[in-house]
Amino acid sequence: MSAKIAVVEDNPDNRLLVSAILEDEYEITEYETGQDAMARLEEDHPDLVLLDISLPEMDGLEVLAWIRRQPALAGLPVIALTAHAMAGDREKYLGAGFNEYVTKPILDESVLLEAISRCLTPTP
């Protein structure tokens, strides 16, 4: 059975690209806003979340904080998927509680696939 990945991304083109990269290996659920994700993540039970930082109304950091406060979701791996790629951004987002950090645009899909694999592979 393939892992379930929730993609929280407001840009339809980015959702389409991520789905095209992942759909052969994973079951994908898409959410356009943080509110959509918050309303459905607990019932959808994903194995991992790809979370855009720049979302309308509520940013990815706020959504991540909410996920970490939910007992059923607190240990869920969450990858920051973001165009924020300035010096120090990686450390900032990993320090905020993201498990991995992948920049957009996704020019090399292996970077995304490897980050997902690291998050879904249990550590001994």
Secondary structure, 3 states (H helix, E strand, C coil): CCCEEEEECCCHHHHHHHHHHHCCCCEEEEECCHHHHHHHHHHHCCCEEEEECCCCCCCHHHHHHHHHHCCCCCCCCEEEEECCCCCCHHHHHHHCCCCEEEECCCCCHHHHHHHHHHHHCCCC
